[in-house]
């Protein structure tokens, strides 16, 4: 049962006890709670019951979470052993499940005669402090374990904290750097940055991912990325800044590596594109050696290569590239072919670490007389071999600096050398094809001229025979012979035109005439010559004046109408439509024939092409090719639209006045 409290009857002391913000309570010497203040009730989350002993909490635990028996609580031990254990950490459990961390400070209460009558306990709630302490510990571990430098400084730029990441990046230990100015880490030429950063921090702004340079203890400059945030006290006042500095040396190196490889790929792509576009071998090789010298970071690049001259003889030529603004005259540079074969005997590539020890190599680079340039000390030599492994050239790259020479990428240069070999092989094949093509054109032109003479003579004899007295059967055969002779003449004329086009000798005689009148004249001849089809001309009235070669355009119109009749055997009509604009005139020839697929339309204007299924029809497949060449030489365009089974529309457009 409760006993009366006899030791304290002073009213003031009691009021102070009850009003104290610190949880306090009093037990008698048997542990029953005889007095407690409001702060204790709030801490416990309940009012103590009559049978509660030693504490008003629902349970009490050690700091590690183990439960404490009531008889082992600090109050019980103090009364039982008459000793005071102050500052022990206890965890108080409340009815709502919340736990609070406290420090217990029990004090024994005695009478004036020294008799023990109870104990007074003060519980200091340190829950928030413990949480803050744990949070700080966690944060400290995170900061210390970070690979990034995490540093704090005050508004005067004095370093206040320093983690292991900062020590690893900058080389200073915490003891060496804390208390020193942040300017210790900033290069002299970037000292102005700190004023800018502090201004941003004082304004409450964060500096995010700012890339700059900082200096290590050894004096080495390190590229870093900075994120700087304001630090505030509990009152919200800015008192300093926290910095996270990340060493981006590896990132920059990776970016540079990626850029370097991208540049290599871009150069290879550009060289490949040049190879496919350029046919001028000297110009092509010069472009390649320029690009390769720049890619290899060489001071001088030299490419020896074999080409054929006009008589068809093979000779060794040279192309030279000089990097940067250094000038030199290599016009007199020569190399003996035997020397190149000697250098690359059984070797894929050679590095000359000391050019001075190799006079024949040194002579290559000294012949240019490079002005105000350091001497070439090293050289990388790469052979150029054909597909059958024959040595057809070589590239020499000269270096003045040892480190650049050692870093030279041989693989990429080998790849380019392979492309050069393909180029030279292609150039040789192109020259051979051109020579064969020239002989072919000469043969066609000669054959055409030689054929014209007997054909003209034969036609004359047949025309004389036509005027003589012959029977009906003979006349029928004579008519067929003349018709076949006209076909042969037309084929010979087409072959002759082809040879002239390829030789660039197809001439044009421009005059101003009415295209509609010319078309009417052509159509009139078909009214007499065609027994199967009627040719209609639409939209004949208008302004169709053009300045063109009348005979050649007539040749085009005849060819298109002839084809329209030939490839529409089951139809009986062909339509010619004219259209005009201020700049050009268009002619369409529309048939109702078999039509063409899209693939056939794409090929129909090529030489010797005949639409599938028409092999029994006469012709060499040259007419549309010639028509296209004639129209394009006029600065016009030619085309076709067609649908299978519904006929085709061939058209051409010519400008009213040819461009210069």
Residue, then its C-alpha position, 0 to 999 in steps of 0.5 A: x500500500x502507498x505510504x505518505x511522503x513525510x520528507x518534503x512538505x515544502x509547497x515551493x519544492x512541490x510546485x517546482x517538481x510538478x511543473x518541471x519539463x523533465x520527467x520525474x517521479x518518486x517511489x517509496x522504499x518498496x518501489x510504489x510510485x507515490x508522486x509523479x509530474x506531468x512530464x513523466x505521464x507524457x513520457x510514459x503515455x499513461x498514468x501509473x496504476x496503484x500497483x505499479x512499482x519502480x516505473x510507470x512505463x508498460x515495459x523497460x528495455x536495455x539499449x540493445x532491446x533486451x527487456x529489464x526486469x522491474x527489480x533490475x531497474x535503476x530505481x530498484x537497484x538504488x533502493x535495494x543496494x543503496x547506491x546511485x547508478x546515474x546516466x544509465x540508458x533505458x528504453x521506455x515502452x508506451x501503451x501505443x507501441x512507441x518507444x522512447x530512449x531516456x537516461x535515468x538519474x535515481x537519487x535516494x531519499x533519507x530522513x534527517x536521521x538518515x533512514x532510507x524512505x524512498x528514491x527520486x528518479x529523473x528521466x531525460x528523454x534523449x530520443x531525438x538526440x539518439x535519432x540525430x546521432x544515428x542519422x549523423x553516424x549513418x551520414x558520416x559512414x556514407x560520406x567516408x565511404x564515398x569515392x567522391x570528395x565531400x567537403x564542407x567549408x564556411x562562408x570564408x572558404x575555410x575547410x571544415x570537414x574532409x572525407x576519405x574520398x577527398x584524401x584519395x583525390x587530392x592527396x591531403x589528409x584530414x589533419x593537413x587540410x581542415x582549417x585551411x582555405x579552399x583556395x589551396x585546391x584551386x589553380x592560380x588562374x581559376x581563383x576567381x571561381x571561388x568568389x563566384x561560387x560563394x556569391x551563389x551560395x550566399x544567394x541560396x543557390x546550388x551550383x550543379x555539375x560544374x566542370x573545372x580543374x583543381x590541384x592535388x597535393x603533388x601539384x597535378x591538375x585534376x578535372x572534376x565535376x562540382x556540386x555545391x549546396x548551401x549549408x544552413x543552421x537550425x534557424x535557416x541561416x546559411x553558414x557555409x557550403x557542402x561540396x561534392x567533387x567527382x574526379x572525371x579524368x576517366x570520364x574525359x578519357x573515355x569520351x576522348x577515346x570514343x571521339x578518337x574511335x568515332x573519328x577513325x570510323x568517320x575517316x574510314x567512312x569518308x575514305x570509302x566514300x571518296x573511293x566510290x565517288x572519285x575516279x581520278x587516282x592522283x586526286x584520290x590518293x592525295x585526299x587519302x594521304x591527307x586524311x590518314x596523316x591527320x588521323x595518325x597525328x604524323x608531321x609528314x605523310x608520304x604515299x608511293x603508288x603505281x599508276x599507268x601512264x598514257x602509253x599504258x606503262x606502269x610508273x611509281x608516283x608520290x603524294x605528300x601531306x604535311x600536317x599543320x602550318x609547316x610548309x615544304x616542297x616535296x615536288x622533287x621527291x622520288x624513290x627507287x622501286x627496288x628500295x621499297x621492295x627491299x624495305x618491305x621484304x617479308x614485313x607487314x609494317x616497320x617502325x623506325x625508332x631512329x630515322x637518323x640511323x636509316x639514311x634512305x628513310x631520312x632522305x625521304x623526309x629531308x627532301x621537302x625542305x620543311x621550314x621552321x619545323x622540328x626534324x623527323x626523328x621516327x617513322x612508321x612505314x606501311x606497305x600497300x599490297x594488292x589482292x594477290x599480295x603484290x607490293x604496289x605502293x607504300x606509305x611513310x609517316x614521319x614523327x618529330x615527337x616520340x610520344x605521338x609516334x609510340x601512340x600511333x594506331x597501326x591497325x587503322x593505318x593498315x585498314x586504310x592501306x587496304x583501301x588504297x590497295x583496293x583503289x589502285x586495283x580499281x583504278x587499274x581495272x577502270x583503265x583497262x575497261x576504259x581502254x576496252x570500251x574505247x576499242x569497242x566504240x572505235x569498232x562500232x563506229x568503223x563497222x557502222x561506216x563500213x556497213x553503210x556503204x554496201x547498204x546504200x549500194x544495195x538500196x540503190x540497186x533495189x530501187x532501180x529494180x523496183x522501176x523495172x518490169x517485174x511480175x507481182x511475186x517479184x515485186x512483193x519480195x522486192x518490197x519486203x527486201x526494201x523494208x528489211x533494208x530500212x530496218x538494217x539502216x535504222x539499227x546501224x544508225x542507232x549503233x553509230x549514235x551510241x558510239x558517238x554518245x560514248x565518245x562524246x561526239x554526238x553533235x546537236x544543231x539548235x534552231x527555233x521551231x514549232x514542236x507541234x508542227x514537227x509532231x504533225x509531220x511525224x504523225x502524218x507519216x504513220x498514217x501511211x506506214x501503219x495499217x494497224x493503228x491510228x495516231x491521234x494528236x491532242x491539244x495541238x493548238x498552243x505555244x510550242x516554240x522551242x530552240x532544239x535540234x529538230x532532227x534529234x527530237x523527231x528521232x525521239x518522237x518517231x521512236x516513242x510512237x513506233x514503240x507504242x504501236x509495236x507493244x500494243x498489238x491488240x489495240x488500234x489507237x495511240x495518242x500524242x498529247x502536248x502541254x506547255x508552260x512558260x519554261x518548257x514543253x512536254x510531249x506524252x505518247x499514250x498506248x493501250x498495250x501490255x503495260x509494265x511492272x515497276x521494276x521494268x519501268x526502272x530498267x526500260x531506258x537502259x541499253x539493250x534492255x527489252x521487256x520480258x515476253x517481247x523477245x520475238x519483237x524486233x529491235x536491239x533495245x537501244x531506242x529508248x536509251x538513245x531517246x533519254x540521252x538526246x532529251x537529257x543533252x537538251x537539258x530535259x527529262x524523260x520518263x514513263x508511267x505504266x500499269x500492267x494490262x492497261x498500257x503505258x505513257x512515255x513522256x519527255x520535257x524539253x526547255x524552250x531555250x537550252x541552258x548554257 
